[in-house]
């Protein structure tokens, strides 16, 4: 049985109306089992803690945007946590400029949103509101709460927050790139489901540590090329424990069993100072299988 079949409570980066909630519902709405309960949390770290402490069966958090790159808080939590990645969904992201219906005619003096949303609309904002103050918030939904009660404050968010917060769309689809999408991870304490060897629709994620020495990265990548694993992502991040030491996040096509059977682990262990498998999982696209 997969996590998707047995989930009871799904936590997401909230509050209600965030893209993380949209991703969670898009993923689980396709489930043939009873719809889960949803629970919102104020930060990515809180989602990780909620799942670790078993307040939720699964947590849904953003990990990467197609135009702005990695969500570093999620990466740091993945490195520190013992949770597994059990699924992934890629969701198209449409950003909108929203204002309070009650104060719709008030000139905009401030625009609030999550830093990722502000970055995804950087060019549009520079063109249309070059002198307006920009302010980062914990999430787009928190920003929507602020915009709903303050004159002259607009928010960048999804259309999902329009009704709950009494907003209206002033400008739609303002993201700089039409292909704007975000990857969301599903996290759980559950053991990975039993995977069939060689199923190419599975992706596996690793986090590795390497000493700062000549050829270290070459030594890590070599086994993947030698054994024929197709890398889909490689990213470095400061280790936070040793100055100028880096950890590497690697995604590649293939499942956990194929990885073990191939001997990849043993080859990587010989050239790294730390190795952790974050999980093997299937990617969905807006609720649909690849």
C-alpha positions in Angstrom: 0.0 0.0 0.0 1.4 3.4 -0.9 1.3 6.5 1.3 -1.3 7.9 -1.0 -3.6 5.1 -0.1 -3.3 5.3 3.7 -2.9 9.0 4.5 -5.3 10.4 7.1 -3.9 13.9 7.8 -2.0 16.0 5.3 -0.1 19.0 6.6 1.0 21.9 4.3 2.7 25.3 4.5 -0.2 27.5 5.3 -2.4 29.2 6.1 -5.2 28.2 3.8 -4.9 29.5 0.3 -1.2 28.9 -0.3 0.2 27.1 -3.3 1.3 24.3 -1.0 -2.4 23.7 -0.2 -3.2 23.7 -3.9 -0.4 21.1 -4.4 -1.6 18.9 -1.6 -5.2 18.9 -2.8 -4.1 18.3 -6.4 -2.1 15.3 -5.3 -4.7 13.7 -3.0 -7.8 14.6 -4.9 -6.8 11.8 -7.3 -6.8 9.2 -4.5 -9.4 6.5 -4.7 -9.6 6.4 -0.8 -11.4 8.6 1.5 -10.3 12.2 1.3 -7.8 13.1 4.0 -8.0 15.9 6.5 -5.8 18.9 5.8 -3.8 20.8 8.4 -2.0 24.1 7.8 1.3 25.1 9.5 3.0 28.5 9.6 6.4 27.6 8.3 8.3 24.8 6.4 10.1 23.8 9.5 6.8 23.5 11.3 5.5 21.1 8.6 8.6 18.9 9.1 8.1 18.9 12.9 4.4 18.1 12.6 5.1 15.0 10.5 8.1 14.0 12.7 5.9 14.3 15.8 3.1 12.4 14.1 0.6 15.3 14.1 0.4 14.6 10.4 0.9 11.5 8.3 2.3 13.5 5.3 3.7 17.0 4.9 3.7 19.0 1.6 6.3 21.7 1.1 7.8 23.5 -1.9 11.4 22.6 -2.9 12.1 24.3 -6.2 10.7 26.9 -8.6 11.4 26.7 -12.3 12.5 30.3 -12.5 13.9 31.1 -9.1 15.5 27.8 -8.1 15.7 26.0 -4.8 13.7 26.7 -1.6 16.7 26.7 0.7 14.7 26.2 3.9 13.3 23.0 2.6 16.8 21.8 1.6 18.1 22.5 5.1 15.2 20.7 6.7 15.7 17.7 4.4 19.4 17.5 5.5 18.5 17.7 9.2 15.4 15.5 9.2 14.9 11.8 9.2 11.7 12.1 7.1 11.4 10.5 3.7 10.3 11.9 0.4 7.4 9.7 -0.7 6.0 11.7 -3.6 6.3 14.8 -5.7 4.0 17.0 -7.6 4.8 19.8 -10.1 2.3 22.5 -10.1 1.9 25.4 -12.6 2.1 28.7 -10.7 0.0 31.7 -11.8 0.7 34.8 -9.8 -1.9 37.6 -9.5 -1.8 41.1 -8.0 -4.8 41.3 -5.6 -6.3 44.2 -3.6 -9.0 44.5 -1.0 -12.5 44.9 -2.5 -13.2 47.5 0.1 -10.2 49.6 -0.8 -9.9 48.8 -4.5 -9.7 52.5 -5.5 -6.9 53.3 -3.1 -3.5 53.8 -4.8 -1.0 51.0 -4.1 1.8 52.1 -1.8 3.0 48.6 -0.7 3.0 45.1 -2.2 3.4 42.1 0.1 4.1 38.4 -0.6 6.3 35.5 0.0 9.9 36.1 -1.2 9.6 33.5 -3.9 6.5 35.1 -5.4 8.1 38.6 -5.3 11.1 37.1 -7.1 9.0 35.4 -9.7 7.4 38.7 -10.6 10.5 40.9 -10.3 10.4 42.1 -13.9 6.7 42.8 -13.9 7.0 44.8 -10.7 9.9 46.8 -11.9 7.9 47.8 -15.0 4.5 48.5 -13.4 5.3 49.5 -9.8 9.0 50.6 -9.8 8.6 52.9 -6.7 6.3 50.9 -4.6 7.6 49.3 -1.4 7.9 45.5 -1.5 7.7 43.5 1.8 8.3 39.8 2.3 5.9 37.6 4.4 5.9 34.1 5.7 3.5 33.0 3.0 1.2 34.4 0.4 -1.8 33.7 2.5 -0.4 35.7 5.4 0.2 38.5 2.9 -3.4 38.2 1.8 -4.6 38.7 5.4 -2.5 41.9 5.6 -3.8 43.2 2.2 -7.4 42.5 3.2 -7.3 44.9 6.1 -4.8 47.6 5.1 -5.5 50.5 2.6 -3.0 50.8 -0.2 -1.6 47.3 0.3 -1.7 44.8 -2.5 -0.6 41.1 -2.4 0.9 38.7 -5.0 -0.8 35.4 -4.6 -3.0 32.8 -6.3 -6.7 33.4 -7.1 -7.5 30.9 -4.3 -7.2 33.6 -1.7 -9.7 36.0 -3.4 -12.8 34.7 -1.7 -11.5 33.8 1.8 -9.9 37.2 2.3 -12.3 39.5 0.4 -9.9 40.4 -2.4 -10.2 41.1 -6.1 -7.8 40.6 -9.0 -6.2 43.8 -10.2 -3.7 42.1 -12.6 -3.5 38.4 -13.4 -0.7 36.1 -14.6 2.0 38.6 -13.7 4.8 36.0 -13.3 7.8 36.8 -15.5 7.8 33.4 -17.2 4.7 31.7 -18.5 6.2 28.2 -17.8 6.5 29.1 -14.1 6.1 25.9 -12.1 7.0 24.7 -8.6 8.0 21.3 -7.3 6.4 20.2 -4.1 7.6 17.3 -2.0 5.4 14.9 0.1 7.2 13.9 3.3 6.4 11.1 5.7 7.8 8.9 8.4 6.4 5.8 6.7 8.7 3.3 5.2 9.0 3.6 1.4 6.5 1.4 -0.5 8.0 -1.7 -2.2 9.2 -0.6 -5.5 9.7 -2.7 -8.6 13.2 -2.9 -10.0 13.9 -0.7 -13.0 10.7 1.3 -13.1 11.9 4.4 -15.0 9.1 6.6 -13.7 10.6 6.6 -10.3 13.1 9.3 -9.1 15.5 9.0 -6.2 17.0 11.8 -4.2 20.3 11.8 -2.3 22.2 14.2 -0.1 25.9 13.8 0.0 28.9 15.4 1.8 32.3 15.6 0.4 35.6 16.9 1.6 36.9 20.1 0.0 39.6 18.5 -2.1 40.6 18.4 -5.8 38.4 16.1 -7.9 35.8 15.6 -5.1 32.8 16.5 -7.3 34.3 14.4 -10.2 34.5 11.5 -7.8 30.8 11.8 -6.9 29.5 12.1 -10.5 31.7 9.4 -11.9 29.7 6.4 -10.5 26.4 7.8 -11.9 27.9 8.1 -15.4 29.6 4.7 -15.2 26.4 2.9 -14.1 24.2 4.8 -16.5 22.0 6.7 -14.0 20.4 9.8 -15.6 20.8 12.9 -13.2 17.9 15.3 -13.2 19.3 17.7 -10.6 22.5 18.6 -8.9 22.8 21.4 -6.4 25.2 22.4 -3.7 24.4 24.0 -0.3 26.6 25.1 2.6 26.8 22.4 5.2 26.1 24.7 8.1 28.5 22.6 10.3 31.9 23.3 8.8 32.9 26.5 7.1 33.3 26.2 3.3 32.2 22.6 3.3 29.3 21.9 1.0 26.6 19.2 0.7 25.2 18.1 -2.6 21.5 17.3 -3.4 21.3 14.9 -6.3 18.1 13.7 -8.1 18.3 10.9 -10.7 15.9 8.6 -12.5 15.6 5.1 -11.0 14.3 3.5 -7.9 15.9 2.6 -4.5 16.2 -1.1 -5.3 17.9 -0.5 -8.6 20.4 1.8 -6.7 21.2 -0.9 -4.2 21.5 -3.7 -6.8 23.8 -1.6 -9.0 26.5 -1.0 -6.3 26.1 2.7 -6.5 25.9 3.2 -2.8 29.2 1.4 -2.1 31.0 3.5 -4.8 29.6 6.7 -3.4 30.5 5.8 0.1 34.1 5.5 -1.0 34.3 9.1 -2.2 32.0 10.9 0.2 32.1 11.8 3.9 28.3 11.4 4.3 25.5 9.8 2.2 21.7 9.8 2.8 18.9 8.6 0.6 16.0 11.0 0.9 13.6 8.7 -0.9 12.4 7.1 -4.1 9.1 8.4 -5.5 6.8 9.1 -8.5 6.4 12.6 -9.9 2.9 13.8 -10.7 2.2 16.8 -12.9 -0.8 18.8 -11.5 -2.3 15.6 -10.1 -1.5 13.5 -13.2 1.2 10.8 -13.6 4.1 11.6 -15.9 
